[in-house]
Amino acid sequence: MGEMTRRVGVREVAQAAGVSTQTVSRVINAHPNIRDDTRRRVLEAMAALDYRVNNAARSLGTATTRTLGVIASDATLYGPAAAIAALETAARAEGRWIATAYADAEDAASVDAAVAHVRAQGVDGIILVAPHARTLAALTAAPLEVPLVAMHAGDGAARQRAGAALAVAHLAGLGHRRIARLGGPADWVEEAARAEGFDHAVRAHGLHVGARWAGDWSAAAGAALAPEIAAALRAPGGPTGVVVANDQMALGLIAGLRTAGVDVPGDVSIAGFDDNPDAAFYRPALTTVRLDLAGEARRCVGAVLGEAEVAASAPPVLVARASTAPAP
């Protein structure tokens, strides 16, 4: 087996360009006070040596690695996966990268390991995606020494509440007076905000709250609860509309209700949340709430970078489709 080729480092680039390693680091980090001919020599040396920028090199002569840490609870679901993609785009627009770690929020050791992983990358800040309430509380209290922002807490939670209220207002506008809710796991920050928005809107519209159920965000959970929900719909004074906390559970619920002989929207209207890319292709196409994830990602990235002015995300939008209709 031949000898492994040693990776070219900052010292080799500095020697080839005839500058110091600190100057190379400043070129890598786009420092403004570098002469054009010096910058050109360094860039030419990097190209000739096939030098690849890494975070360790970036940290030489600068206090930043230009990397942000992202900790997510479950990237198998549409919401967290879309949020991570939006954060990557927002970070790149600021000349940053992201280092992502996944944690089982019910396992404290898993959360600690995720934090240790991103901190080992020398990140300039940490963004939490879809956190559980106890995870957020624990990390907020921990001495992380870098800024911490939760994507769906604070200003983000206000958007979640507003979105849930839009779903209720839409059904109320269609004449529905008895509205039930299928929520997500109670300890998720997103679920708490969406439930609060639902409750406030129901009171504001003077509606009757039907039964409540809780799933795990999956389509399978919505389908499993469908027989119980179908029975509630058929009971005297049963709900004529159901607000579901995310689109995936709404998909499962619609399929399960169809199996139980319940027509959507003829017998009951269903509204979801997230407007995932498949929502328009459900049968019937799903009425849902669309969040400005790109705007939320820009807000979070700006917050951890300490930007003085961070533009707010756009308000949520109700996307009306065929799964909702006037009350029977």
Secondary structure as a PSIPRED ss2 file (coil, helix, strand):
# PSIPRED VFORMAT (PSIPRED V4.0)

   1 M C   1.000  0.000  0.000
   2 G C   1.000  0.000  0.000
   3 E C   1.000  0.000  0.000
   4 M C   1.000  0.000  0.000
   5 T C   1.000  0.000  0.000
   6 R C   1.000  0.000  0.000
   7 R C   1.000  0.000  0.000
   8 V C   1.000  0.000  0.000
   9 G C   1.000  0.000  0.000
  10 V H   0.000  1.000  0.000
  11 R H   0.000  1.000  0.000
  12 E H   0.000  1.000  0.000
  13 V H   0.000  1.000  0.000
  14 A H   0.000  1.000  0.000
  15 Q H   0.000  1.000  0.000
  16 A H   0.000  1.000  0.000
  17 A H   0.000  1.000  0.000
  18 G C   1.000  0.000  0.000
  19 V C   1.000  0.000  0.000
  20 S C   1.000  0.000  0.000
  21 T H   0.000  1.000  0.000
  22 Q H   0.000  1.000  0.000
  23 T H   0.000  1.000  0.000
  24 V H   0.000  1.000  0.000
  25 S H   0.000  1.000  0.000
  26 R H   0.000  1.000  0.000
  27 V H   0.000  1.000  0.000
  28 I H   0.000  1.000  0.000
  29 N C   1.000  0.000  0.000
  30 A C   1.000  0.000  0.000
  31 H C   1.000  0.000  0.000
  32 P C   1.000  0.000  0.000
  33 N C   1.000  0.000  0.000
  34 I C   1.000  0.000  0.000
  35 R C   1.000  0.000  0.000
  36 D H   0.000  1.000  0.000
  37 D H   0.000  1.000  0.000
  38 T H   0.000  1.000  0.000
  39 R H   0.000  1.000  0.000
  40 R H   0.000  1.000  0.000
  41 R H   0.000  1.000  0.000
  42 V H   0.000  1.000  0.000
  43 L H   0.000  1.000  0.000
  44 E H   0.000  1.000  0.000
  45 A H   0.000  1.000  0.000
  46 M H   0.000  1.000  0.000
  47 A H   0.000  1.000  0.000
  48 A H   0.000  1.000  0.000
  49 L H   0.000  1.000  0.000
  50 D C   1.000  0.000  0.000
  51 Y C   1.000  0.000  0.000
  52 R C   1.000  0.000  0.000
  53 V C   1.000  0.000  0.000
  54 N C   1.000  0.000  0.000
  55 N H   0.000  1.000  0.000
  56 A H   0.000  1.000  0.000
  57 A H   0.000  1.000  0.000
  58 R H   0.000  1.000  0.000
  59 S H   0.000  1.000  0.000
  60 L C   1.000  0.000  0.000
  61 G C   1.000  0.000  0.000
  62 T C   1.000  0.000  0.000
  63 A C   1.000  0.000  0.000
  64 T C   1.000  0.000  0.000
  65 T C   1.000  0.000  0.000
  66 R C   1.000  0.000  0.000
  67 T E   0.000  0.000  1.000
  68 L E   0.000  0.000  1.000
  69 G E   0.000  0.000  1.000
  70 V E   0.000  0.000  1.000
  71 I E   0.000  0.000  1.000
  72 A E   0.000  0.000  1.000
  73 S C   1.000  0.000  0.000
  74 D C   1.000  0.000  0.000
  75 A C   1.000  0.000  0.000
  76 T C   1.000  0.000  0.000
  77 L C   1.000  0.000  0.000
  78 Y H   0.000  1.000  0.000
  79 G H   0.000  1.000  0.000
  80 P H   0.000  1.000  0.000
  81 A H   0.000  1.000  0.000
  82 A H   0.000  1.000  0.000
  83 A H   0.000  1.000  0.000
  84 I H   0.000  1.000  0.000
  85 A H   0.000  1.000  0.000
  86 A H   0.000  1.000  0.000
  87 L H   0.000  1.000  0.000
  88 E H   0.000  1.000  0.000
  89 T H   0.000  1.000  0.000
  90 A H   0.000  1.000  0.000
  91 A H   0.000  1.000  0.000
  92 R H   0.000  1.000  0.000
  93 A H   0.000  1.000  0.000
  94 E C   1.000  0.000  0.000
  95 G C   1.000  0.000  0.000
  96 R C   1.000  0.000  0.000
  97 W E   0.000  0.000  1.000
  98 I E   0.000  0.000  1.000
  99 A E   0.000  0.000  1.000
 100 T E   0.000  0.000  1.000
 101 A E   0.000  0.000  1.000
 102 Y E   0.000  0.000  1.000
 103 A C   1.000  0.000  0.000
 104 D C   1.000  0.000  0.000
 105 A C   1.000  0.000  0.000
 106 E C   1.000  0.000  0.000
 107 D C   1.000  0.000  0.000
 108 A H   0.000  1.000  0.000
 109 A H   0.000  1.000  0.000
 110 S H   0.000  1.000  0.000
 111 V H   0.000  1.000  0.000
 112 D H   0.000  1.000  0.000
 113 A H   0.000  1.000  0.000
 114 A H   0.000  1.000  0.000
 115 V H   0.000  1.000  0.000
 116 A H   0.000  1.000  0.000
 117 H H   0.000  1.000  0.000
 118 V H   0.000  1.000  0.000
 119 R H   0.000  1.000  0.000
 120 A H   0.000  1.000  0.000
 121 Q C   1.000  0.000  0.000
 122 G C   1.000  0.000  0.000
 123 V C   1.000  0.000  0.000
 124 D C   1.000  0.000  0.000
 125 G C   1.000  0.000  0.000
 126 I E   0.000  0.000  1.000
 127 I E   0.000  0.000  1.000
 128 L E   0.000  0.000  1.000
 129 V E   0.000  0.000  1.000
 130 A C   1.000  0.000  0.000
 131 P C   1.000  0.000  0.000
 132 H E   0.000  0.000  1.000
 133 A H   0.000  1.000  0.000
 134 R H   0.000  1.000  0.000
 135 T H   0.000  1.000  0.000
 136 L H   0.000  1.000  0.000
 137 A H   0.000  1.000  0.000
 138 A H   0.000  1.000  0.000
 139 L H   0.000  1.000  0.000
 140 T H   0.000  1.000  0.000
 141 A H   0.000  1.000  0.000
 142 A C   1.000  0.000  0.000
 143 P C   1.000  0.000  0.000
 144 L C   1.000  0.000  0.000
 145 E C   1.000  0.000  0.000
 146 V C   1.000  0.000  0.000
 147 P C   1.000  0.000  0.000
 148 L E   0.000  0.000  1.000
 149 V E   0.000  0.000  1.000
 150 A E   0.000  0.000  1.000
 151 M C   1.000  0.000  0.000
 152 H C   1.000  0.000  0.000
 153 A C   1.000  0.000  0.000
 154 G C   1.000  0.000  0.000
 155 D H   0.000  1.000  0.000
 156 G H   0.000  1.000  0.000
 157 A H   0.000  1.000  0.000
 158 A H   0.000  1.000  0.000
 159 R H   0.000  1.000  0.000
 160 Q H   0.000  1.000  0.000
 161 R H   0.000  1.000  0.000
 162 A H   0.000  1.000  0.000
 163 G H   0.000  1.000  0.000
 164 A H   0.000  1.000  0.000
 165 A H   0.000  1.000  0.000
 166 L H   0.000  1.000  0.000
 167 A H   0.000  1.000  0.000
 168 V H   0.000  1.000  0.000
 169 A H   0.000  1.000  0.000
 170 H H   0.000  1.000  0.000
 171 L H   0.000  1.000  0.000
 172 A H   0.000  1.000  0.000
 173 G H   0.000  1.000  0.000
 174 L C   1.000  0.000  0.000
 175 G C   1.000  0.000  0.000
 176 H C   1.000  0.000  0.000
 177 R C   1.000  0.000  0.000
 178 R E   0.000  0.000  1.000
 179 I E   0.000  0.000  1.000
 180 A E   0.000  0.000  1.000
 181 R E   0.000  0.000  1.000
 182 L E   0.000  0.000  1.000
 183 G E   0.000  0.000  1.000
 184 G C   1.000  0.000  0.000
 185 P C   1.000  0.000  0.000
 186 A C   1.000  0.000  0.000
 187 D C   1.000  0.000  0.000
 188 W E   0.000  0.000  1.000
 189 V H   0.000  1.000  0.000
 190 E H   0.000  1.000  0.000
 191 E H   0.000  1.000  0.000
 192 A H   0.000  1.000  0.000
 193 A H   0.000  1.000  0.000
 194 R H   0.000  1.000  0.000
 195 A H   0.000  1.000  0.000
 196 E H   0.000  1.000  0.000
 197 G H   0.000  1.000  0.000
 198 F H   0.000  1.000  0.000
 199 D H   0.000  1.000  0.000
 200 H H   0.000  1.000  0.000
 201 A H   0.000  1.000  0.000
 202 V H   0.000  1.000  0.000
 203 R H   0.000  1.000  0.000
 204 A H   0.000  1.000  0.000
 205 H C   1.000  0.000  0.000
 206 G C   1.000  0.000  0.000
 207 L C   1.000  0.000  0.000
 208 H E   0.000  0.000  1.000
 209 V E   0.000  0.000  1.000
 210 G E   0.000  0.000  1.000
 211 A E   0.000  0.000  1.000
 212 R E   0.000  0.000  1.000
 213 W E   0.000  0.000  1.000
 214 A E   0.000  0.000  1.000
 215 G C   1.000  0.000  0.000
 216 D C   1.000  0.000  0.000
 217 W C   1.000  0.000  0.000
 218 S C   1.000  0.000  0.000
 219 A H   0.000  1.000  0.000
 220 A H   0.000  1.000  0.000
 221 A H   0.000  1.000  0.000
 222 G H   0.000  1.000  0.000
 223 A H   0.000  1.000  0.000
 224 A H   0.000  1.000  0.000
 225 L H   0.000  1.000  0.000
 226 A H   0.000  1.000  0.000
 227 P H   0.000  1.000  0.000
 228 E H   0.000  1.000  0.000
 229 I H   0.000  1.000  0.000
 230 A H   0.000  1.000  0.000
 231 A H   0.000  1.000  0.000
 232 A H   0.000  1.000  0.000
 233 L H   0.000  1.000  0.000
 234 R H   0.000  1.000  0.000
 235 A C   1.000  0.000  0.000
 236 P C   1.000  0.000  0.000
 237 G C   1.000  0.000  0.000
 238 G C   1.000  0.000  0.000
 239 P C   1.000  0.000  0.000
 240 T C   1.000  0.000  0.000
 241 G E   0.000  0.000  1.000
 242 V E   0.000  0.000  1.000
 243 V E   0.000  0.000  1.000
 244 V E   0.000  0.000  1.000
 245 A C   1.000  0.000  0.000
 246 N C   1.000  0.000  0.000
 247 D H   0.000  1.000  0.000
 248 Q H   0.000  1.000  0.000
 249 M H   0.000  1.000  0.000
 250 A H   0.000  1.000  0.000
 251 L H   0.000  1.000  0.000
 252 G H   0.000  1.000  0.000
 253 L H   0.000  1.000  0.000
 254 I H   0.000  1.000  0.000
 255 A H   0.000  1.000  0.000
 256 G H   0.000  1.000  0.000
 257 L H   0.000  1.000  0.000
 258 R H   0.000  1.000  0.000
 259 T H   0.000  1.000  0.000
 260 A C   1.000  0.000  0.000
 261 G C   1.000  0.000  0.000
 262 V C   1.000  0.000  0.000
 263 D C   1.000  0.000  0.000
 264 V C   1.000  0.000  0.000
 265 P C   1.000  0.000  0.000
 266 G C   1.000  0.000  0.000
 267 D C   1.000  0.000  0.000
 268 V C   1.000  0.000  0.000
 269 S E   0.000  0.000  1.000
 270 I E   0.000  0.000  1.000
 271 A E   0.000  0.000  1.000
 272 G C   1.000  0.000  0.000
 273 F C   1.000  0.000  0.000
 274 D C   1.000  0.000  0.000
 275 D C   1.000  0.000  0.000
 276 N C   1.000  0.000  0.000
 277 P C   1.000  0.000  0.000
 278 D C   1.000  0.000  0.000
 279 A H   0.000  1.000  0.000
 280 A H   0.000  1.000  0.000
 281 F H   0.000  1.000  0.000
 282 Y C   1.000  0.000  0.000
 283 R C   1.000  0.000  0.000
 284 P C   1.000  0.000  0.000
 285 A C   1.000  0.000  0.000
 286 L C   1.000  0.000  0.000
 287 T E   0.000  0.000  1.000
 288 T E   0.000  0.000  1.000
 289 V E   0.000  0.000  1.000
 290 R E   0.000  0.000  1.000
 291 L C   1.000  0.000  0.000
 292 D C   1.000  0.000  0.000
 293 L H   0.000  1.000  0.000
 294 A H   0.000  1.000  0.000
 295 G H   0.000  1.000  0.000
 296 E H   0.000  1.000  0.000
 297 A H   0.000  1.000  0.000
 298 R H   0.000  1.000  0.000
 299 R H   0.000  1.000  0.000
 300 C H   0.000  1.000  0.000
 301 V H   0.000  1.000  0.000
 302 G H   0.000  1.000  0.000
 303 A H   0.000  1.000  0.000
 304 V H   0.000  1.000  0.000
 305 L C   1.000  0.000  0.000
 306 G C   1.000  0.000  0.000
 307 E C   1.000  0.000  0.000
 308 A C   1.000  0.000  0.000
 309 E C   1.000  0.000  0.000
 310 V C   1.000  0.000  0.000
 311 A C   1.000  0.000  0.000
 312 A C   1.000  0.000  0.000
 313 S C   1.000  0.000  0.000
 314 A C   1.000  0.000  0.000
 315 P C   1.000  0.000  0.000
 316 P C   1.000  0.000  0.000
 317 V E   0.000  0.000  1.000
 318 L E   0.000  0.000  1.000
 319 V E   0.000  0.000  1.000
 320 A C   1.000  0.000  0.000
 321 R C   1.000  0.000  0.000
 322 A C   1.000  0.000  0.000
 323 S C   1.000  0.000  0.000
 324 T C   1.000  0.000  0.000
 325 A C   1.000  0.000  0.000
 326 P C   1.000  0.000  0.000
 327 A C   1.000  0.000  0.000
 328 P C   1.000  0.000  0.000
